[in-house]
Amino acid sequence: MQARRKKRLILVTMIVTGISVSIGLVLLSLNENIDLFYSPSQVHAGEVPPGSTFRIGGMVVKGSVNRDPESLEVSFDLTDTAKVVTVAYVGILPDLFREAQGIVATGKLRSGTFVADQVLAKHDETYMPPEISEAIKAAHNNRNTGTSYGQ
């Protein structure tokens, strides 16, 4: 009787340990693959963890797109109507990319410039990703209430 209990206890302990390790590995994997969204105002306020990959969204500032004629390098300014962040990207921009339209980019902040790995443009002239819409509204409300982001 005592041997059966001991075997059952060992089996239950192994199952619980296996499930715990599996859950831990899944959570670790999810944590490493999450790209949080930040607005230009939040970037200026220092809310972005240093060295982390994140998404930034806003409107491309008119007249700010600079293309290197000899390579695929492009830079442009992104705004949420309160603050501006310069974005650098190497690659072919989406067909829908235009000045004064909303985009979302994924990448890292390096020396005050957001270095993008991916740039996504909005679908049409009426669509705006919810994150960008909320960031612009928040920046507009903060500007009207006098809240400052590190100015």
RATASUL-V676017 format. One record per backbone hydrogen bond with DSSP energy under -1.0 kcal/mol. CO is the residue of the C=O (numbers start at 1). NH is the residue of the N-H. E is the energy in kcal/mol with one decimal. If there is no record, write none. Layout:
# RATASUL-V676017
co->CO nh->NH e->E
co->CO nh->NH e->E
This chain:
# RATASUL-V676017
co->1 nh->5 e->-1.7
co->2 nh->6 e->-2.0
co->3 nh->7 e->-2.3
co->4 nh->8 e->-2.5
co->5 nh->9 e->-2.8
co->6 nh->10 e->-2.2
co->7 nh->11 e->-2.4
co->8 nh->12 e->-2.7
co->9 nh->13 e->-2.4
co->10 nh->14 e->-2.3
co->11 nh->15 e->-2.4
co->12 nh->16 e->-2.6
co->13 nh->17 e->-2.4
co->14 nh->18 e->-2.6
co->15 nh->19 e->-2.5
co->16 nh->20 e->-2.4
co->17 nh->21 e->-2.5
co->18 nh->22 e->-2.2
co->19 nh->23 e->-2.6
co->20 nh->24 e->-2.4
co->21 nh->25 e->-2.4
co->22 nh->26 e->-2.2
co->23 nh->27 e->-2.6
co->24 nh->28 e->-2.3
co->25 nh->29 e->-2.3
co->26 nh->30 e->-2.6
co->27 nh->31 e->-2.4
co->28 nh->32 e->-1.7
co->29 nh->33 e->-1.1
co->36 nh->55 e->-3.6
co->38 nh->57 e->-1.1
co->39 nh->43 e->-2.1
co->40 nh->44 e->-2.4
co->41 nh->45 e->-1.7
co->42 nh->47 e->-2.3
co->43 nh->46 e->-1.3
co->49 nh->52 e->-1.7
co->54 nh->107 e->-2.3
co->55 nh->38 e->-2.8
co->56 nh->105 e->-2.9
co->58 nh->103 e->-2.4
co->59 nh->79 e->-2.5
co->60 nh->100 e->-2.7
co->61 nh->64 e->-1.8
co->66 nh->75 e->-2.4
co->68 nh->71 e->-1.3
co->72 nh->91 e->-1.9
co->73 nh->68 e->-2.7
co->74 nh->89 e->-2.8
co->75 nh->66 e->-3.2
co->76 nh->87 e->-3.6
co->77 nh->61 e->-2.4
co->78 nh->85 e->-2.6
co->79 nh->59 e->-3.0
co->83 nh->80 e->-1.3
co->85 nh->78 e->-2.8
co->86 nh->114 e->-2.8
co->87 nh->76 e->-2.1
co->88 nh->116 e->-2.9
co->89 nh->74 e->-2.8
co->94 nh->97 e->-1.8
co->101 nh->60 e->-2.3
co->102 nh->122 e->-1.6
co->103 nh->58 e->-1.9
co->104 nh->120 e->-3.1
co->105 nh->56 e->-2.7
co->106 nh->117 e->-3.6
co->106 nh->118 e->-1.6
co->107 nh->54 e->-2.5
co->108 nh->115 e->-3.3
co->110 nh->113 e->-2.0
co->113 nh->110 e->-3.2
co->114 nh->88 e->-2.9
co->115 nh->108 e->-2.0
co->118 nh->106 e->-2.3
co->120 nh->104 e->-2.5
co->129 nh->133 e->-2.2
co->130 nh->134 e->-2.6
co->131 nh->135 e->-2.2
co->132 nh->136 e->-2.7
co->133 nh->137 e->-2.2
co->134 nh->138 e->-2.6
co->135 nh->139 e->-2.5
co->136 nh->140 e->-2.5
co->137 nh->141 e->-2.6
co->138 nh->142 e->-2.6
co->139 nh->143 e->-2.1
co->140 nh->144 e->-2.0
co->141 nh->145 e->-1.8
co->142 nh->147 e->-1.7
